Amino acid sequence: MAILRTVLWSLAKRAAADPRVQKKAGQAFRTVDRKMDKAADKVADVAAAKDPAREAGKMLGAFLSGEKRPKG
């Protein structure tokens, strides 16, 4: 098992030293980073649109007034 680990480690080090691999890794990182930024922006927009305190207040108000569903 130690031999296999040593061989894999040396292959990984060689691949990491290759400029082509480094360039591809940089491109992949930038692509993933852009996608994560877009996803985070979408989550922030949804969170801003749905205020949990306001939603809870609407539900409590509807319950106390006898409505079946809150309006708005």
MINUDREN-789141 format. One record per atom (N, C-alpha, C, CB): x negated, y negated, z negated; residue in three letters; atom name; residue number from 1. Coordinates in Angstrom, 1 decimal. Glycine has a CB too. Example, Ala and Ser with C-alpha at 12.3 -4.5 7.8 and 13.67 -1.06 7.14 Angstrom:
<gutis>
{{-13.2,5.7,-7.8},"ALA","N",1}
{{-12.3,4.5,-7.8},"ALA","CA",1}
{{-13.2,3.3,-7.8},"ALA","C",1}
{{-11.3,4.5,-9.0},"ALA","CB",1}
{{-12.8,2.2,-7.1},"SER","N",2}
{{-13.7,1.1,-7.1},"SER","CA",2}
{{-12.9,0.0,-7.9},"SER","C",2}
{{-14.1,0.6,-5.7},"SER","CB",2}
</gutis>
This chain:
<gutis>
{{-0.8,1.2,0.0},"MET","N",1}
{{0.0,0.0,0.0},"MET","CA",1}
{{-0.9,-1.3,0.0},"MET","C",1}
{{0.9,0.0,-1.2},"MET","CB",1}
{{-2.0,-1.2,-0.7},"ALA","N",2}
{{-2.9,-2.4,-0.8},"ALA","CA",2}
{{-3.5,-2.6,0.6},"ALA","C",2}
{{-4.0,-2.1,-1.8},"ALA","CB",2}
{{-3.8,-1.6,1.3},"ILE","N",3}
{{-4.4,-1.8,2.7},"ILE","CA",3}
{{-3.4,-2.5,3.6},"ILE","C",3}
{{-4.8,-0.4,3.3},"ILE","CB",3}
{{-2.1,-2.1,3.5},"LEU","N",4}
{{-1.1,-2.7,4.4},"LEU","CA",4}
{{-0.9,-4.2,4.0},"LEU","C",4}
{{0.2,-1.9,4.2},"LEU","CB",4}
{{-0.9,-4.5,2.7},"ARG","N",5}
{{-0.8,-5.8,2.2},"ARG","CA",5}
{{-2.0,-6.7,2.7},"ARG","C",5}
{{-0.7,-5.9,0.7},"ARG","CB",5}
{{-3.2,-6.1,2.7},"THR","N",6}
{{-4.4,-6.8,3.1},"THR","CA",6}
{{-4.3,-7.1,4.6},"THR","C",6}
{{-5.6,-6.0,2.7},"THR","CB",6}
{{-3.9,-6.1,5.4},"VAL","N",7}
{{-3.8,-6.3,6.8},"VAL","CA",7}
{{-2.8,-7.3,7.2},"VAL","C",7}
{{-3.5,-4.9,7.5},"VAL","CB",7}
{{-1.6,-7.3,6.5},"LEU","N",8}
{{-0.6,-8.2,6.8},"LEU","CA",8}
{{-1.0,-9.7,6.4},"LEU","C",8}
{{0.7,-7.9,6.1},"LEU","CB",8}
{{-1.7,-9.8,5.3},"TRP","N",9}
{{-2.2,-11.1,4.9},"TRP","CA",9}
{{-3.2,-11.7,5.8},"TRP","C",9}
{{-2.8,-11.0,3.5},"TRP","CB",9}
{{-4.1,-10.8,6.3},"SER","N",10}
{{-5.1,-11.3,7.3},"SER","CA",10}
{{-4.5,-11.7,8.6},"SER","C",10}
{{-6.2,-10.3,7.5},"SER","CB",10}
{{-3.4,-11.0,9.0},"LEU","N",11}
{{-2.7,-11.3,10.3},"LEU","CA",11}
{{-2.0,-12.7,10.1},"LEU","C",11}
{{-1.7,-10.2,10.7},"LEU","CB",11}
{{-1.4,-12.8,8.9},"ALA","N",12}
{{-0.7,-14.1,8.7},"ALA","CA",12}
{{-1.6,-15.3,8.6},"ALA","C",12}
{{0.1,-14.0,7.3},"ALA","CB",12}
{{-2.8,-15.1,8.1},"LYS","N",13}
{{-3.8,-16.2,8.0},"LYS","CA",13}
{{-4.2,-16.5,9.4},"LYS","C",13}
{{-5.0,-15.8,7.1},"LYS","CB",13}
{{-4.5,-15.5,10.3},"ARG","N",14}
{{-4.9,-15.8,11.6},"ARG","CA",14}
{{-3.8,-16.5,12.4},"ARG","C",14}
{{-5.2,-14.5,12.4},"ARG","CB",14}
{{-2.6,-16.1,12.2},"ALA","N",15}
{{-1.5,-16.7,12.9},"ALA","CA",15}
{{-1.3,-18.2,12.5},"ALA","C",15}
{{-0.1,-15.9,12.7},"ALA","CB",15}
{{-1.5,-18.4,11.2},"ALA","N",16}
{{-1.4,-19.8,10.7},"ALA","CA",16}
{{-2.5,-20.7,11.2},"ALA","C",16}
{{-1.4,-19.8,9.2},"ALA","CB",16}
{{-3.6,-20.1,11.5},"ALA","N",17}
{{-4.7,-20.9,12.0},"ALA","CA",17}
{{-4.6,-21.2,13.5},"ALA","C",17}
{{-6.0,-20.2,11.8},"ALA","CB",17}
{{-3.7,-20.6,14.2},"ASP","N",18}
{{-3.5,-20.8,15.6},"ASP","CA",18}
{{-2.8,-22.1,15.9},"ASP","C",18}
{{-2.7,-19.6,16.3},"ASP","CB",18}
{{-3.3,-23.0,16.7},"PRO","N",19}
{{-2.7,-24.3,16.9},"PRO","CA",19}
{{-1.3,-24.1,17.6},"PRO","C",19}
{{-3.5,-25.1,17.8},"PRO","CB",19}
{{-1.1,-23.1,18.4},"ARG","N",20}
{{0.2,-23.0,19.0},"ARG","CA",20}
{{1.3,-22.6,18.0},"ARG","C",20}
{{0.2,-21.8,20.1},"ARG","CB",20}
{{0.9,-21.8,17.0},"VAL","N",21}
{{1.8,-21.4,16.0},"VAL","CA",21}
{{2.1,-22.6,15.1},"VAL","C",21}
{{1.2,-20.2,15.1},"VAL","CB",21}
{{1.1,-23.4,14.8},"GLN","N",22}
{{1.3,-24.6,14.0},"GLN","CA",22}
{{2.3,-25.6,14.7},"GLN","C",22}
{{0.0,-25.3,13.7},"GLN","CB",22}
{{2.1,-25.7,16.0},"LYS","N",23}
{{3.0,-26.6,16.7},"LYS","CA",23}
{{4.4,-26.1,16.7},"LYS","C",23}
{{2.5,-26.8,18.2},"LYS","CB",23}
{{4.6,-24.8,16.9},"LYS","N",24}
{{6.0,-24.3,16.9},"LYS","CA",24}
{{6.6,-24.4,15.5},"LYS","C",24}
{{5.9,-22.8,17.4},"LYS","CB",24}
{{5.8,-24.2,14.5},"ALA","N",25}
{{6.3,-24.3,13.1},"ALA","CA",25}
{{6.8,-25.7,12.8},"ALA","C",25}
{{5.3,-23.8,12.1},"ALA","CB",25}
{{6.0,-26.7,13.3},"GLY","N",26}
{{6.4,-28.1,13.1},"GLY","CA",26}
{{7.7,-28.4,13.8},"GLY","C",26}
{{5.3,-29.0,13.6},"GLY","CB",26}
{{7.8,-27.9,15.0},"GLN","N",27}
{{9.1,-28.1,15.8},"GLN","CA",27}
{{10.3,-27.5,15.1},"GLN","C",27}
{{9.0,-27.6,17.2},"GLN","CB",27}
{{10.1,-26.3,14.6},"ALA","N",28}
{{11.2,-25.6,13.9},"ALA","CA",28}
{{11.5,-26.3,12.6},"ALA","C",28}
{{10.7,-24.1,13.6},"ALA","CB",28}
{{10.6,-26.8,11.9},"PHE","N",29}
{{10.8,-27.6,10.7},"PHE","CA",29}
{{11.6,-28.8,11.0},"PHE","C",29}
{{9.5,-27.9,10.0},"PHE","CB",29}
{{11.2,-29.6,12.0},"ARG","N",30}
{{12.0,-30.8,12.3},"ARG","CA",30}
{{13.4,-30.5,12.7},"ARG","C",30}
{{11.3,-31.6,13.4},"ARG","CB",30}
{{13.6,-29.4,13.5},"THR","N",31}
{{15.0,-29.0,13.9},"THR","CA",31}
{{15.8,-28.7,12.7},"THR","C",31}
{{14.9,-27.9,14.9},"THR","CB",31}
{{15.3,-27.9,11.8},"VAL","N",32}
{{16.1,-27.4,10.7},"VAL","CA",32}
{{16.3,-28.6,9.8},"VAL","C",32}
{{15.3,-26.3,9.9},"VAL","CB",32}
{{15.3,-29.5,9.6},"ASP","N",33}
{{15.5,-30.7,8.8},"ASP","CA",33}
{{16.6,-31.6,9.3},"ASP","C",33}
{{14.2,-31.5,8.7},"ASP","CB",33}
{{16.7,-31.8,10.6},"ARG","N",34}
{{17.8,-32.6,11.2},"ARG","CA",34}
{{19.1,-32.0,11.0},"ARG","C",34}
{{17.6,-32.7,12.7},"ARG","CB",34}
{{19.2,-30.6,11.1},"LYS","N",35}
{{20.5,-29.9,10.9},"LYS","CA",35}
{{20.9,-30.1,9.4},"LYS","C",35}
{{20.4,-28.5,11.3},"LYS","CB",35}
{{20.0,-30.0,8.5},"MET","N",36}
{{20.3,-30.1,7.1},"MET","CA",36}
{{20.7,-31.5,6.8},"MET","C",36}
{{19.1,-29.7,6.3},"MET","CB",36}
{{20.1,-32.5,7.4},"ASP","N",37}
{{20.5,-33.9,7.1},"ASP","CA",37}
{{22.0,-34.1,7.6},"ASP","C",37}
{{19.6,-34.8,7.8},"ASP","CB",37}
{{22.3,-33.5,8.8},"LYS","N",38}
{{23.7,-33.7,9.3},"LYS","CA",38}
{{24.7,-33.0,8.4},"LYS","C",38}
{{23.8,-33.1,10.7},"LYS","CB",38}
{{24.3,-31.8,7.9},"ALA","N",39}
{{25.2,-31.1,7.0},"ALA","CA",39}
{{25.4,-31.8,5.7},"ALA","C",39}
{{24.7,-29.7,6.8},"ALA","CB",39}
{{24.3,-32.4,5.2},"ALA","N",40}
{{24.4,-33.2,4.0},"ALA","CA",40}
{{25.3,-34.4,4.1},"ALA","C",40}
{{23.0,-33.6,3.5},"ALA","CB",40}
{{25.2,-35.1,5.3},"ASP","N",41}
{{26.0,-36.2,5.6},"ASP","CA",41}
{{27.5,-35.9,5.6},"ASP","C",41}
{{25.6,-36.9,6.9},"ASP","CB",41}
{{27.8,-34.7,6.3},"LYS","N",42}
{{29.2,-34.3,6.3},"LYS","CA",42}
{{29.7,-34.0,4.9},"LYS","C",42}
{{29.3,-33.0,7.2},"LYS","CB",42}
{{28.9,-33.3,4.1},"VAL","N",43}
{{29.4,-33.0,2.7},"VAL","CA",43}
{{29.6,-34.3,2.0},"VAL","C",43}
{{28.3,-32.1,2.0},"VAL","CB",43}
{{28.7,-35.3,2.1},"ALA","N",44}
{{28.9,-36.5,1.4},"ALA","CA",44}
{{30.2,-37.3,1.9},"ALA","C",44}
{{27.7,-37.4,1.6},"ALA","CB",44}
{{30.5,-37.2,3.2},"ASP","N",45}
{{31.7,-37.8,3.7},"ASP","CA",45}
{{32.9,-37.2,3.1},"ASP","C",45}
{{31.7,-37.8,5.2},"ASP","CB",45}
{{32.9,-35.8,3.1},"VAL","N",46}
{{34.1,-35.1,2.5},"VAL","CA",46}
{{34.2,-35.4,1.0},"VAL","C",46}
{{33.9,-33.6,2.8},"VAL","CB",46}
{{33.1,-35.5,0.3},"ALA","N",47}
{{33.2,-35.7,-1.1},"ALA","CA",47}
{{33.7,-37.1,-1.4},"ALA","C",47}
{{31.8,-35.6,-1.7},"ALA","CB",47}
{{33.3,-38.1,-0.5},"ALA","N",48}
{{33.8,-39.5,-0.7},"ALA","CA",48}
{{35.3,-39.6,-0.4},"ALA","C",48}
{{33.0,-40.4,0.2},"ALA","CB",48}
{{35.8,-38.8,0.6},"ALA","N",49}
{{37.2,-38.8,1.0},"ALA","CA",49}
{{38.1,-38.2,-0.1},"ALA","C",49}
{{37.4,-38.1,2.3},"ALA","CB",49}
{{37.6,-37.1,-0.8},"LYS","N",50}
{{38.4,-36.4,-1.8},"LYS","CA",50}
{{37.8,-36.7,-3.1},"LYS","C",50}
{{38.4,-34.9,-1.5},"LYS","CB",50}
{{38.4,-37.6,-3.8},"ASP","N",51}
{{38.0,-38.0,-5.2},"ASP","CA",51}
{{38.7,-37.1,-6.1},"ASP","C",51}
{{38.3,-39.5,-5.5},"ASP","CB",51}
{{38.0,-36.2,-6.9},"PRO","N",52}
{{38.7,-35.2,-7.7},"PRO","CA",52}
{{39.5,-35.9,-8.8},"PRO","C",52}
{{37.6,-34.3,-8.4},"PRO","CB",52}
{{39.1,-37.0,-9.3},"ALA","N",53}
{{39.9,-37.6,-10.4},"ALA","CA",53}
{{41.2,-38.2,-9.8},"ALA","C",53}
{{39.0,-38.8,-11.0},"ALA","CB",53}
{{41.1,-38.7,-8.6},"ARG","N",54}
{{42.3,-39.2,-8.0},"ARG","CA",54}
{{43.3,-38.1,-7.7},"ARG","C",54}
{{42.0,-40.0,-6.7},"ARG","CB",54}
{{42.8,-37.0,-7.2},"GLU","N",55}
{{43.6,-35.8,-6.9},"GLU","CA",55}
{{44.3,-35.3,-8.1},"GLU","C",55}
{{42.8,-34.7,-6.1},"GLU","CB",55}
{{43.5,-35.2,-9.2},"ALA","N",56}
{{44.1,-34.7,-10.5},"ALA","CA",56}
{{45.1,-35.6,-11.0},"ALA","C",56}
{{43.0,-34.5,-11.5},"ALA","CB",56}
{{44.9,-36.9,-10.8},"GLY","N",57}
{{45.9,-37.9,-11.3},"GLY","CA",57}
{{47.2,-37.8,-10.5},"GLY","C",57}
{{45.3,-39.3,-11.1},"GLY","CB",57}
{{47.0,-37.6,-9.2},"LYS","N",58}
{{48.2,-37.4,-8.3},"LYS","CA",58}
{{49.0,-36.2,-8.8},"LYS","C",58}
{{47.9,-37.3,-6.9},"LYS","CB",58}
{{48.3,-35.1,-9.0},"MET","N",59}
{{49.0,-33.9,-9.4},"MET","CA",59}
{{49.7,-34.1,-10.8},"MET","C",59}
{{48.1,-32.7,-9.5},"MET","CB",59}
{{49.0,-34.7,-11.7},"LEU","N",60}
{{49.6,-35.0,-13.1},"LEU","CA",60}
{{50.8,-35.9,-13.0},"LEU","C",60}
{{48.6,-35.6,-14.0},"LEU","CB",60}
{{50.7,-36.9,-12.2},"GLY","N",61}
{{51.8,-37.9,-12.0},"GLY","CA",61}
{{53.0,-37.2,-11.3},"GLY","C",61}
{{51.4,-39.0,-11.1},"GLY","CB",61}
{{52.8,-36.3,-10.4},"ALA","N",62}
{{53.9,-35.6,-9.7},"ALA","CA",62}
{{54.5,-34.6,-10.7},"ALA","C",62}
{{53.3,-34.8,-8.5},"ALA","CB",62}
{{53.7,-34.0,-11.5},"PHE","N",63}
{{54.3,-33.1,-12.5},"PHE","CA",63}
{{55.1,-33.8,-13.5},"PHE","C",63}
{{53.1,-32.3,-13.3},"PHE","CB",63}
{{54.6,-34.9,-14.0},"LEU","N",64}
{{55.4,-35.7,-15.0},"LEU","CA",64}
{{56.7,-36.3,-14.5},"LEU","C",64}
{{54.5,-36.8,-15.6},"LEU","CB",64}
{{56.6,-36.7,-13.2},"SER","N",65}
{{57.8,-37.3,-12.6},"SER","CA",65}
{{58.8,-36.2,-12.1},"SER","C",65}
{{57.4,-38.2,-11.4},"SER","CB",65}
{{58.4,-35.0,-12.1},"GLY","N",66}
{{59.3,-33.9,-11.6},"GLY","CA",66}
{{59.3,-33.6,-10.1},"GLY","C",66}
{{60.7,-34.3,-12.0},"GLY","CB",66}
{{58.3,-34.2,-9.4},"GLU","N",67}
{{58.2,-34.0,-8.0},"GLU","CA",67}
{{57.5,-32.6,-7.8},"GLU","C",67}
{{57.4,-35.1,-7.3},"GLU","CB",67}
{{57.9,-32.0,-6.7},"LYS","N",68}
{{57.3,-30.7,-6.4},"LYS","CA",68}
{{55.9,-30.9,-5.8},"LYS","C",68}
{{58.1,-29.9,-5.4},"LYS","CB",68}
{{55.7,-31.9,-5.0},"ARG","N",69}
{{54.4,-32.1,-4.3},"ARG","CA",69}
{{54.0,-33.6,-4.5},"ARG","C",69}
{{54.4,-31.6,-2.9},"ARG","CB",69}
{{52.8,-33.9,-4.7},"PRO","N",70}
{{52.4,-35.3,-4.7},"PRO","CA",70}
{{52.4,-35.9,-3.3},"PRO","C",70}
{{51.0,-35.5,-5.3},"PRO","CB",70}
{{52.8,-37.2,-3.2},"LYS","N",71}
{{52.9,-37.9,-2.0},"LYS","CA",71}
{{51.5,-38.5,-1.7},"LYS","C",71}
{{54.0,-38.9,-1.9},"LYS","CB",71}
{{51.1,-38.5,-0.4},"GLY","N",72}
{{49.9,-39.2,0.0},"GLY","CA",72}
{{48.7,-38.4,-0.1},"GLY","C",72}
{{49.7,-40.4,-0.7},"GLY","CB",72}
</gutis>
